[in-house]
Amino acid sequence: MIMNALQGKVVILTGASSGIGEATARVLARSGARMVLAARRGERLEQLKLAIEQEGGTAVYQVTDVSVEAQMEVLARLALDTFGQIDVLVNNAGIKWDRMIDVNIKGVLYGIGTVLPHMRERRQGHIINVSSVTGHIVRKTWAVYSGTKFAVRAITEALRQEEAENNIRTTIICPGGVDTELVHTITNEEVKRDIEASMDIALTPEAIAHAIAYAISQPPQTAVNEMIVRPTRQEL
């Protein structure tokens, strides 16, 4: 079912060079989606593009800083010039404790802004924003990161209400513990210790990729608006 539903869809995916983004790119491409990959690490993107093509998939890429609106516009233009349409945007790019406001909030807004006119014109589309369980709960030392993820949920819910009449679907994906490279970017030692201690129960990035694929694969009249995907043994 998922493969048939994703066949031929054009998907813009940010944060594609590693972790959840890389796994999502591979899962969606295997299901027939045509991938437009974005991240800041061009070498990683080139490797991912080649890997997808070797498996019979289709992908193009653009080195992109999601916090720069002009670069997001270039990314959307690449999708339209190459494939003629944009069916899905997955706002996945994110970092912890560095440039959080720019990437986690502005990046999401710029991504939405660049694809929304096209989706409105076609009166169809799907925007998926990757938030976090920390967008539902707040813990000490997590104030700014949680704040950005609460913002992503608020932005996505408002978008859902505003664009329902245009048949544009929205989905918020809220992962719990996932074993990705982001763990190694944390500079707060207390937070880093907490996360590293939970890595033995952490999900693989593929678990979140499959959740994204599930949301996209639903019939046009069905919108999966939010999913929380935690390791079974994670308490918070």
TORMARRO-642162 format. One line per 2 residues: number of its first residue (from 1); their letters; for each residue x, z, y negated of N, C-alpha, C. Coordinates in pm, 1 decimal. Example, Ala and Ser with C-alpha at 12.3 -4.5 7.8 and 13.67 -1.06 7.14 Angstrom:
1 = as = 1319.0/780.0/569.0/1230.0/780.0/450.0/1320.0/780.0/330.0 ~ 1285.0/708.0/225.0/1367.0/714.0/106.0/1290.0/787.0/-3.0
This chain:
1 = mi = 82.8/0.0/120.6/0.0/0.0/0.0/86.1/0.0/-125.3 ~ 188.9/89.6/-129.1/273.5/99.3/-247.0/347.5/-31.5/-271.4
3 = mn = 400.1/-92.6/-163.9/475.0/-216.6/-179.8/386.6/-325.2/-238.5 ~ 263.9/-340.1/-188.4/173.2/-442.0/-239.7/138.6/-416.6/-385.5
5 = al = 118.7/-290.1/-422.1/78.5/-256.5/-557.7/190.0/-279.0/-658.6 ~ 315.5/-263.9/-616.6/427.4/-277.7/-708.4/484.4/-419.5/-712.8
7 = qg = 446.7/-502.3/-619.4/502.7/-636.9/-610.1/485.9/-713.4/-740.3 ~ 597.9/-755.2/-799.3/595.3/-837.6/-919.3/581.5/-762.7/-1049.5
9 = kv = 556.1/-632.4/-1046.5/544.0/-556.8/-1171.0/678.6/-549.7/-1241.8 ~ 674.9/-559.5/-1374.7/795.7/-549.2/-1456.1/806.4/-406.3/-1506.9
11 = vi = 913.9/-338.0/-1468.9/929.8/-195.4/-1498.3/1055.6/-173.9/-1582.0 ~ 1038.4/-119.3/-1701.6/1152.2/-72.7/-1781.4/1180.8/71.1/-1741.2
13 = lt = 1305.2/98.7/-1707.9/1344.2/232.0/-1662.5/1465.7/279.3/-1740.9 ~ 1451.5/388.2/-1815.6/1565.1/444.1/-1888.0/1632.2/551.8/-1803.2
15 = ga = 1755.2/584.0/-1839.0/1829.8/682.1/-1760.5/1854.4/634.8/-1619.7 ~ 1881.5/504.1/-1603.8/1886.6/443.7/-1471.2/2021.8/455.6/-1402.0
17 = ss = 2123.0/507.7/-1470.0/2258.3/499.9/-1414.8/2289.6/605.2/-1309.1 ~ 2204.5/706.8/-1293.1/2232.8/810.6/-1194.3/2106.9/890.7/-1165.5
19 = gi = 2116.2/978.9/-1067.0/2011.5/1076.7/-1040.3/1874.6/1016.6/-1015.3 ~ 1772.9/1076.1/-1078.7/1634.3/1032.1/-1060.1/1619.0/886.3/-1100.0
21 = ge = 1684.5/845.2/-1207.8/1671.7/707.5/-1254.3/1724.1/607.2/-1153.7 ~ 1843.2/631.7/-1102.0/1900.7/540.0/-1003.6/1814.6/533.5/-878.0
23 = at = 1770.4/649.0/-830.0/1685.7/651.1/-710.8/1554.7/577.2/-735.1 ~ 1495.7/596.9/-852.4/1369.9/529.9/-884.7/1388.4/378.7/-890.9
25 = ar = 1498.0/334.4/-950.3/1525.7/191.2/-958.0/1530.1/129.7/-819.1 ~ 1597.8/195.1/-726.5/1611.2/142.1/-590.9/1476.5/142.2/-517.2
27 = vl = 1401.4/252.4/-529.2/1272.7/262.5/-459.8/1175.0/157.4/-512.1 ~ 1165.1/143.1/-642.7/1070.1/47.1/-699.6/1111.0/-96.2/-669.8
29 = ar = 1242.0/-124.0/-677.6/1289.8/-259.6/-648.4/1262.5/-296.9/-503.3 ~ 1281.2/-203.4/-412.1/1252.5/-231.0/-270.3/1104.0/-260.0/-248.4
31 = sg = 1020.6/-207.7/-337.2/876.0/-230.1/-326.5/831.4/-355.1/-401.9 ~ 927.6/-430.2/-454.4/894.8/-557.9/-517.1/887.2/-558.4/-667.1
33 = ar = 912.8/-444.5/-732.2/910.5/-441.6/-878.4/1033.2/-513.1/-933.6 ~ 1015.2/-575.7/-1050.1/1126.2/-639.2/-1120.1/1176.8/-540.1/-1223.8
35 = mv = 1300.8/-496.6/-1210.1/1351.7/-382.8/-1284.0/1430.2/-424.8/-1407.8 ~ 1402.8/-355.8/-1517.2/1479.6/-368.7/-1641.1/1545.4/-233.0/-1663.7
37 = la = 1674.3/-225.5/-1638.3/1745.3/-98.4/-1631.6/1814.5/-66.9/-1763.0 ~ 1811.6/60.2/-1802.3/1876.7/102.2/-1926.6/1946.5/235.0/-1907.1
39 = ar = 2063.8/246.8/-1965.4/2141.3/371.0/-1969.0/2259.4/344.2/-2060.9 ~ 2342.8/444.8/-2080.4/2458.9/426.2/-2168.1/2583.6/381.7/-2092.6
41 = rg = 2583.2/391.9/-1959.7/2702.0/358.7/-1880.9/2687.0/220.3/-1818.5 ~ 2747.5/121.0/-1884.6/2731.6/-16.4/-1842.2/2784.8/-44.7/-1703.5
43 = er = 2895.8/15.7/-1667.6/2954.7/-7.8/-1535.6/2860.4/39.2/-1425.5 ~ 2798.4/155.2/-1447.2/2702.4/206.0/-1348.9/2581.8/111.7/-1337.5
45 = le = 2535.5/62.3/-1451.2/2421.0/-28.5/-1449.8/2453.1/-157.3/-1376.1 ~ 2571.7/-210.4/-1398.5/2612.9/-332.3/-1330.1/2617.7/-310.0/-1179.1
47 = ql = 2671.3/-197.1/-1136.8/2677.8/-165.4/-994.0/2537.7/-153.1/-934.0 ~ 2448.0/-90.0/-1008.6/2311.6/-72.6/-959.6/2240.3/-207.3/-950.3
49 = kl = 2257.6/-290.1/-1050.5/2197.3/-424.1/-1048.9/2242.8/-501.8/-925.6 ~ 2372.6/-500.2/-898.6/2425.2/-571.5/-783.5/2371.2/-514.3/-652.7
51 = ai = 2361.8/-382.4/-644.6/2309.4/-318.5/-523.2/2164.3/-358.4/-498.7 ~ 2085.9/-362.7/-605.1/1945.0/-403.0/-593.0/1934.8/-547.8/-547.5
53 = eq = 2016.6/-633.9/-605.4/2013.4/-775.7/-568.7/2058.8/-797.8/-425.7 ~ 2155.8/-719.1/-379.7/2202.3/-730.6/-242.0/2093.9/-692.5/-142.1
55 = eg = 1999.4/-609.2/-186.8/1887.4/-570.6/-100.7/1768.3/-664.7/-117.7 ~ 1787.8/-771.9/-195.5/1681.1/-869.6/-213.9/1592.3/-844.9/-333.1
57 = gt = 1627.7/-746.2/-417.0/1546.7/-712.9/-533.3/1588.6/-790.1/-656.7 ~ 1519.4/-762.4/-766.7/1543.7/-829.7/-893.6/1567.9/-724.9/-1001.5
59 = av = 1675.7/-741.4/-1077.1/1705.9/-645.3/-1183.5/1789.3/-710.1/-1292.4 ~ 1764.1/-667.0/-1415.2/1851.9/-695.6/-1528.1/1880.3/-562.1/-1594.5
61 = yq = 1980.7/-558.6/-1682.0/2009.4/-431.2/-1746.5/2055.8/-451.5/-1889.2 ~ 2045.2/-344.7/-1966.6/2091.6/-342.4/-2104.5/2150.0/-204.5/-2133.4
63 = vt = 2273.3/-198.4/-2177.8/2330.4/-70.8/-2220.4/2251.2/-22.8/-2341.3 ~ 2195.0/97.0/-2331.9/2098.7/142.6/-2431.4/2113.1/291.4/-2458.0
65 = dv = 2114.2/327.2/-2584.6/2099.9/466.1/-2627.9/1955.0/483.1/-2670.7 ~ 1876.4/556.3/-2593.0/1732.7/564.9/-2619.5/1700.3/632.5/-2751.5
67 = sv = 1797.0/704.3/-2808.7/1772.0/772.9/-2935.4/1787.6/679.6/-3054.9 ~ 1822.1/553.8/-3030.2/1835.5/454.2/-3137.0/1721.6/353.1/-3121.0
69 = ea = 1628.9/353.6/-3215.7/1508.5/272.3/-3202.5/1540.3/123.9/-3186.9 ~ 1637.0/74.0/-3263.2/1671.4/-68.2/-3256.4/1719.0/-108.0/-3117.1
71 = qm = 1789.6/-18.2/-3049.6/1836.2/-49.9/-2914.7/1720.4/-52.9/-2815.3 ~ 1620.5/31.6/-2836.0/1502.4/26.8/-2750.3/1424.1/-102.0/-2772.5
73 = ev = 1422.1/-150.5/-2894.8/1354.5/-277.1/-2922.5/1425.6/-392.9/-2853.1 ~ 1558.0/-388.8/-2851.3/1635.6/-490.7/-2779.6/1603.2/-486.4/-2630.3
75 = la = 1588.8/-366.9/-2576.4/1556.8/-350.5/-2434.4/1420.8/-411.7/-2401.7 ~ 1321.4/-383.1/-2485.5/1188.5/-439.7/-2462.8/1191.1/-591.7/-2474.4
77 = rl = 1268.4/-643.4/-2569.0/1278.5/-788.5/-2585.9/1343.2/-852.6/-2463.5 ~ 1443.0/-784.6/-2405.1/1505.2/-835.6/-2283.3/1401.4/-850.5/-2172.8
79 = al = 1316.1/-749.4/-2157.7/1211.8/-755.8/-2054.7/1117.8/-872.9/-2078.7 ~ 1075.6/-890.0/-2202.6/980.7/-997.1/-2233.6/1044.7/-1134.9/-2221.7
81 = dt = 1168.8/-1148.1/-2269.1/1236.6/-1277.6/-2261.6/1267.7/-1316.8/-2116.9 ~ 1296.4/-1217.8/-2033.9/1333.7/-1245.8/-1895.3/1212.7/-1264.9/-1805.5
83 = fg = 1113.2/-1178.3/-1819.9/1001.3/-1177.7/-1725.8/866.0/-1210.1/-1789.1 ~ 858.1/-1211.9/-1921.9/734.7/-1250.5/-1988.7/631.1/-1141.9/-2006.1
85 = qi = 658.7/-1022.4/-1954.6/561.9/-914.0/-1965.7/630.7/-781.6/-1937.8 ~ 560.5/-672.6/-1973.6/603.5/-536.5/-1940.7/483.0/-465.4/-1880.8
87 = dv = 494.8/-424.2/-1756.4/383.7/-355.4/-1690.7/396.8/-204.0/-1695.1 ~ 520.2/-155.8/-1683.1/541.6/-11.4/-1672.9/665.7/27.5/-1753.2
89 = lv = 656.4/137.3/-1826.0/772.3/201.4/-1888.1/790.5/337.1/-1823.8 ~ 910.8/363.9/-1772.7/943.1/496.6/-1720.7/1047.0/558.4/-1813.5
91 = nn = 1003.5/651.7/-1897.0/1092.3/725.1/-1987.1/1157.7/837.6/-1908.2 ~ 1273.8/809.9/-1854.3/1340.7/906.8/-1767.9/1467.0/964.9/-1829.7
93 = ag = 1525.7/896.8/-1927.7/1653.1/942.7/-1983.3/1640.4/1085.1/-2034.7 ~ 1741.3/1165.1/-2005.0/1738.9/1302.6/-2052.1/1873.5/1367.5/-2032.5
95 = ik = 1904.7/1462.8/-2116.8/2026.9/1540.6/-2103.4/1993.0/1685.2/-2132.0 ~ 2081.8/1773.6/-2091.2/2059.2/1916.1/-2114.9/2164.1/1969.2/-2209.7
97 = wd = 2117.4/2044.6/-2309.8/2203.5/2119.6/-2398.4/2293.4/2031.8/-2487.1 ~ 2263.6/1906.0/-2500.1/2340.2/1818.4/-2588.8/2249.6/1704.5/-2631.6
99 = rm = 2230.4/1689.6/-2761.4/2145.8/1583.3/-2814.7/2004.3/1590.6/-2758.3 ~ 1955.8/1709.3/-2728.0/1826.7/1721.1/-2660.6/1711.0/1667.4/-2742.8
101 = id = 1708.2/1699.3/-2871.2/1597.1/1654.4/-2954.3/1595.1/1502.7/-2961.8 ~ 1711.1/1442.8/-2988.6/1718.3/1297.8/-3002.4/1676.4/1226.0/-2875.1
103 = vn = 1729.0/1269.1/-2762.0/1704.1/1198.1/-2636.9/1568.9/1234.1/-2577.7 ~ 1538.8/1362.4/-2568.1/1419.9/1406.0/-2495.6/1289.7/1383.3/-2571.5
105 = ik = 1296.5/1378.9/-2705.5/1174.3/1356.0/-2783.2/1177.9/1219.6/-2850.9 ~ 1278.9/1194.7/-2934.9/1284.3/1065.9/-3004.2/1294.6/950.3/-2905.1
107 = gv = 1374.1/968.7/-2800.2/1387.7/862.5/-2701.7/1255.4/825.7/-2637.0 ~ 1174.8/926.1/-2605.2/1042.6/902.2/-2548.0/954.3/828.2/-2647.7
109 = ly = 954.3/872.8/-2772.5/871.1/809.1/-2874.1/912.7/665.0/-2900.4 ~ 1043.3/641.0/-2908.2/1090.5/505.2/-2931.3/1054.1/414.8/-2813.8
111 = gi = 1065.0/466.1/-2693.3/1026.9/386.7/-2576.8/880.4/347.6/-2580.4 ~ 796.0/445.2/-2610.0/652.0/417.1/-2619.9/625.3/315.0/-2729.3
113 = gt = 687.1/335.6/-2844.1/662.4/247.4/-2958.2/701.1/103.2/-2933.8 ~ 804.1/81.3/-2852.8/849.6/-55.9/-2830.7/762.6/-133.4/-2731.9
115 = vl = 697.3/-64.2/-2638.6/616.0/-135.7/-2539.3/467.3/-133.7/-2570.2 ~ 422.0/-42.0/-2654.0/278.3/-23.7/-2675.3/209.7/-146.6/-2735.1
117 = ph = 267.5/-213.4/-2835.7/198.1/-332.2/-2888.8/173.0/-438.4/-2782.1 ~ 270.3/-460.6/-2695.2/255.1/-559.1/-2587.1/146.4/-515.8/-2489.7
119 = mr = 145.7/-387.7/-2452.7/45.6/-339.1/-2358.0/-93.9/-344.2/-2419.6 ~ -105.1/-313.1/-2547.9/-235.1/-321.1/-2614.6/-286.0/-464.5/-2616.5
121 = er = -196.1/-557.5/-2641.8/-235.0/-698.3/-2646.2/-286.2/-745.3/-2510.2 ~ -222.0/-701.1/-2404.1/-264.1/-739.0/-2268.6/-377.6/-650.5/-2216.6
123 = rq = -402.6/-540.0/-2287.4/-503.2/-441.3/-2247.2/-478.6/-391.1/-2105.2 ~ -350.4/-363.3/-2079.3/-311.9/-300.3/-1953.3/-166.7/-255.8/-1964.1
125 = gh = -131.2/-159.4/-1882.6/5.1/-108.4/-1881.7/8.3/34.7/-1832.6 ~ 129.1/84.1/-1813.3/146.2/219.0/-1758.0/272.5/278.2/-1818.9
127 = ii = 259.6/394.3/-1880.8/373.4/464.0/-1939.6/393.6/595.5/-1865.2 ~ 513.1/612.0/-1808.4/545.3/730.5/-1730.0/656.6/806.4/-1800.4
129 = nv = 631.3/931.3/-1832.6/730.0/1015.3/-1898.7/773.7/1127.1/-1805.6 ~ 904.2/1136.4/-1784.8/957.5/1240.5/-1697.7/982.1/1365.8/-1780.8
131 = ss = 906.1/1469.0/-1753.5/919.5/1597.1/-1822.4/992.8/1693.2/-1729.2 ~ 937.5/1809.4/-1704.3/1002.7/1910.9/-1621.6/905.6/2026.2/-1601.1
133 = vt = 928.5/2105.6/-1495.2/849.5/2227.6/-1481.9/873.7/2320.8/-1599.6 ~ 989.1/2303.6/-1667.1/1014.2/2386.3/-1785.9/927.3/2343.6/-1903.1
135 = gh = 849.9/2237.0/-1885.7/746.3/2203.6/-1982.6/618.1/2280.5/-1957.6 ~ 616.6/2361.7/-1852.3/502.3/2448.6/-1820.8/536.5/2595.4/-1836.4
137 = iv = 662.8/2629.4/-1816.5/704.2/2769.1/-1825.3/826.1/2780.0/-1915.6 ~ 844.6/2896.8/-1973.4/960.2/2921.8/-2059.8/1038.9/3039.3/-2003.6
139 = rk = 1169.9/3023.3/-1997.8/1257.7/3132.2/-1955.8/1361.9/3154.9/-2063.3 ~ 1418.1/3275.0/-2068.1/1520.1/3303.6/-2167.2/1637.0/3207.2/-2151.2
141 = tw = 1696.5/3170.4/-2262.2/1807.6/3075.1/-2276.0/1765.3/2929.5/-2256.8 ~ 1636.3/2905.9/-2226.6/1588.5/2769.2/-2206.1/1501.6/2720.9/-2322.9
143 = av = 1503.0/2791.5/-2434.8/1404.3/2767.4/-2539.9/1400.4/2622.4/-2587.9 ~ 1515.8/2566.9/-2623.2/1516.6/2432.1/-2680.2/1480.4/2328.3/-2574.8
145 = ys = 1539.8/2339.3/-2457.0/1508.9/2243.3/-2351.2/1360.9/2248.3/-2314.7 ~ 1307.2/2368.7/-2296.1/1164.3/2381.1/-2266.4/1080.6/2323.7/-2379.5
147 = gt = 1122.9/2349.5/-2502.9/1049.4/2296.6/-2617.7/1039.0/2145.2/-2614.2 ~ 1149.0/2078.6/-2579.0/1144.2/1932.0/-2573.3/1053.0/1884.5/-2461.4
149 = kf = 1049.7/1956.3/-2350.5/967.0/1913.6/-2237.9/819.3/1945.8/-2261.3 ~ 788.9/2055.4/-2332.8/651.4/2078.2/-2376.5/607.5/1964.6/-2467.5
151 = av = 698.5/1919.5/-2554.2/667.5/1809.9/-2645.9/634.6/1681.7/-2570.3 ~ 710.2/1653.4/-2466.1/683.2/1533.0/-2386.9/543.0/1538.4/-2327.2
153 = ra = 502.9/1653.5/-2279.3/368.1/1666.8/-2223.1/262.0/1647.9/-2330.2 ~ 283.3/1705.0/-2449.3/186.6/1689.8/-2557.8/176.5/1543.9/-2602.2
155 = it = 290.5/1478.8/-2615.5/292.9/1338.4/-2656.0/218.6/1252.3/-2554.4 ~ 242.8/1277.8/-2427.0/181.4/1196.4/-2322.4/31.5/1218.7/-2314.9
157 = ea = -13.1/1342.7/-2330.9/-156.2/1370.4/-2327.0/-227.3/1307.0/-2446.4 ~ -166.5/1312.7/-2563.9/-226.5/1247.1/-2680.4/-232.9/1096.4/-2659.2
159 = lr = -126.3/1041.2/-2602.1/-123.6/897.6/-2573.9/-235.0/859.7/-2476.9 ~ -255.8/943.0/-2376.1/-364.1/916.0/-2280.0/-498.2/903.2/-2350.9
161 = qe = -527.4/998.0/-2438.9/-655.3/996.2/-2509.1/-666.9/876.0/-2603.5 ~ -557.0/844.5/-2669.9/-560.8/736.0/-2768.9/-571.3/598.3/-2704.2
163 = ea = -512.7/580.7/-2586.6/-503.7/447.3/-2526.9/-595.4/425.6/-2407.5 ~ -680.1/522.4/-2376.6/-771.3/505.2/-2262.8/-858.9/381.4/-2281.3
165 = en = -905.0/358.0/-2402.5/-993.1/243.3/-2427.4/-919.3/109.7/-2412.7 ~ -786.6/114.9/-2418.7/-707.0/-6.5/-2399.7/-659.8/-23.7/-2255.4
167 = ni = -710.2/61.7/-2165.7/-679.1/51.3/-2022.4/-530.7/75.4/-1993.7 ~ -466.9/156.5/-2078.1/-325.8/190.3/-2058.6/-317.5/327.3/-1992.5
169 = rt = -254.8/332.1/-1877.5/-244.1/457.6/-1802.0/-120.9/536.2/-1845.2 ~ -128.4/666.8/-1834.9/-13.6/753.2/-1862.3/5.6/851.2/-1747.1
171 = ti = 130.8/883.6/-1722.5/163.6/981.8/-1619.2/277.9/1069.6/-1668.0 ~ 264.0/1199.0/-1649.4/372.4/1293.8/-1673.6/424.4/1338.6/-1537.7
173 = ic = 553.0/1320.4/-1514.8/616.6/1368.9/-1392.8/698.8/1492.5/-1428.6 ~ 669.9/1604.9/-1365.0/738.7/1730.0/-1394.8/816.7/1776.4/-1271.9
175 = pg = 943.7/1738.2/-1261.7/1022.5/1782.4/-1146.4/1061.4/1929.8/-1156.7 ~ 1070.2/1992.2/-1041.0/1134.7/2122.5/-1032.0/1283.0/2100.4/-1010.6
177 = gv = 1344.8/2179.1/-925.0/1488.1/2166.0/-902.0/1523.7/2036.9/-830.3 ~ 1608.7/1956.6/-892.4/1654.4/1830.1/-834.5/1806.4/1826.3/-843.9
179 = dt = 1869.7/1783.3/-738.6/2015.5/1777.6/-734.2/2063.8/1649.8/-801.5 ~ 2096.4/1657.6/-931.5/2144.7/1542.9/-1007.1/2269.6/1581.3/-1085.0
181 = el = 2330.2/1481.2/-1149.5/2450.5/1504.9/-1228.7/2424.1/1591.2/-1351.2 ~ 2299.5/1600.3/-1395.2/2268.6/1677.5/-1515.4/2311.2/1823.0/-1502.8
183 = vh = 2310.8/1872.8/-1380.4/2351.5/2011.7/-1358.4/2491.5/2036.5/-1413.6 ~ 2578.6/1937.5/-1401.4/2718.9/1954.5/-1440.8/2741.1/1941.7/-1591.6
185 = ti = 2634.6/1905.4/-1665.5/2648.4/1892.4/-1810.8/2610.2/2019.9/-1884.8 ~ 2559.8/2119.0/-1813.7/2512.1/2242.3/-1877.9/2630.8/2327.4/-1921.6
187 = tn = 2627.9/2370.0/-2046.4/2738.3/2449.1/-2100.4/2708.5/2598.2/-2103.5 ~ 2581.2/2635.5/-2099.7/2544.9/2777.1/-2095.8/2573.1/2830.7/-1955.9
189 = ee = 2670.1/2921.7/-1944.9/2716.6/2967.3/-1814.3/2607.9/3040.4/-1735.6 ~ 2523.3/3117.6/-1804.1/2417.0/3190.3/-1734.6/2318.4/3092.7/-1671.7
191 = vk = 2277.5/2993.4/-1748.8/2183.8/2893.5/-1697.7/2248.1/2813.8/-1585.1 ~ 2374.7/2777.5/-1604.6/2443.8/2698.2/-1502.9/2452.1/2773.8/-1370.8
193 = rd = 2480.4/2902.4/-1376.7/2486.8/2983.5/-1253.9/2351.2/2987.4/-1184.7 ~ 2244.2/3005.1/-1263.3/2110.3/3009.9/-1205.4/2076.7/2880.7/-1132.0
195 = ie = 2109.1/2769.0/-1194.4/2075.4/2639.8/-1135.2/2162.0/2612.0/-1013.1 ~ 2290.4/2637.1/-1025.1/2378.8/2612.3/-911.1/2338.7/2696.3/-789.6
197 = as = 2288.5/2816.9/-816.1/2246.1/2904.6/-706.0/2123.8/2850.2/-633.1 ~ 2046.5/2765.1/-702.2/1924.1/2711.5/-641.6/1944.0/2574.2/-578.8
199 = md = 2066.2/2522.5/-583.3/2089.9/2387.2/-535.1/2068.0/2371.3/-384.7 ~ 2072.5/2481.9/-310.5/2052.7/2469.7/-165.9/1909.2/2434.8/-130.6
201 = ia = 1815.5/2454.5/-223.5/1676.0/2416.8/-196.5/1631.8/2298.9/-281.8 ~ 1720.6/2243.1/-361.9/1683.4/2138.3/-457.0/1638.0/2011.2/-386.0
203 = lt = 1547.2/1939.5/-452.2/1501.7/1810.0/-403.0/1608.6/1703.6/-425.0 ~ 1601.1/1597.3/-349.0/1683.2/1480.1/-378.2/1614.6/1399.3/-488.4
205 = pe = 1689.5/1319.2/-563.4/1626.3/1233.1/-664.3/1520.6/1140.2/-605.5 ~ 1538.5/1100.5/-478.9/1442.6/1010.4/-415.0/1302.5/1070.6/-407.8
207 = ai = 1293.3/1202.9/-398.9/1161.7/1267.5/-394.5/1083.3/1238.2/-522.2 ~ 1151.2/1242.4/-635.7/1084.7/1212.8/-762.6/1057.9/1063.8/-774.0
209 = ah = 1150.3/981.8/-724.0/1129.6/836.6/-726.4/1002.0/799.0/-651.2 ~ 978.8/861.1/-537.5/858.3/830.5/-459.7/732.1/877.5/-531.8
211 = ai = 741.2/987.2/-606.4/626.7/1032.3/-685.1/593.0/929.9/-793.9 ~ 696.5/875.6/-858.0/675.2/772.9/-959.9/613.4/648.3/-898.2
213 = ay = 666.0/606.5/-783.3/611.0/489.2/-715.3/464.7/511.1/-678.8 ~ 430.2/632.2/-634.4/291.5/663.4/-599.8/200.1/648.3/-721.5
215 = ai = 243.8/701.2/-835.7/161.4/693.2/-956.3/136.6/548.1/-996.2 ~ 241.5/465.5/-989.2/227.0/324.6/-1027.0/135.2/250.7/-931.3
217 = sq = 137.2/288.8/-804.2/67.8/211.7/-699.9/-83.0/232.8/-695.6 ~ -135.4/324.9/-773.0/-279.0/351.1/-767.9/-359.2/233.9/-826.0
219 = pp = -483.8/216.6/-782.6/-566.7/108.2/-835.9/-580.7/118.7/-987.4 ~ -603.8/6.5/-1055.5/-607.6/6.6/-1202.9/-703.9/107.2/-1263.7
221 = qt = -813.3/137.4/-1192.8/-911.8/230.9/-1247.7/-875.1/376.9/-1223.9 ~ -761.4/400.7/-1156.3/-718.8/537.0/-1124.4/-589.9/570.4/-1198.2
223 = av = -591.0/679.1/-1272.0/-471.2/724.8/-1342.9/-430.4/861.5/-1290.4 ~ -309.9/870.1/-1237.3/-252.8/998.9/-1199.7/-185.0/1052.6/-1325.1
225 = ne = -248.9/1145.0/-1394.1/-202.1/1184.3/-1527.2/-87.3/1282.7/-1527.1 ~ -75.5/1364.2/-1423.2/36.3/1458.3/-1421.2/65.3/1503.0/-1278.9
227 = mi = 194.6/1511.3/-1247.1/237.9/1563.1/-1118.7/350.6/1663.0/-1139.4 ~ 339.1/1779.0/-1075.6/449.4/1874.3/-1067.1/506.3/1863.5/-926.7
229 = vr = 635.0/1835.2/-916.1/697.9/1814.3/-786.6/813.6/1913.7/-772.7 ~ 789.9/2021.6/-699.3/887.8/2126.7/-680.3/939.7/2128.5/-536.8
231 = pt = 1059.3/2183.9/-516.2/1097.0/2220.9/-380.1/997.7/2325.0/-327.3 ~ 965.2/2316.6/-200.0/866.1/2408.8/-143.1/902.5/2553.5/-167.3
233 = rq = 1032.3/2586.7/-163.8/1076.8/2725.6/-174.7/1104.3/2768.5/-319.3 ~ 1078.8/2682.2/-415.2/1102.4/2720.2/-554.9/984.4/2803.2/-606.3
235 = el = 1013.6/2919.6/-663.2/908.5/3008.7/-707.0/856.2/2973.3/-845.3 ~ 944.2/2943.9/-941.0/902.2/2919.5/-1079.0/897.1/2771.0/-1107.4
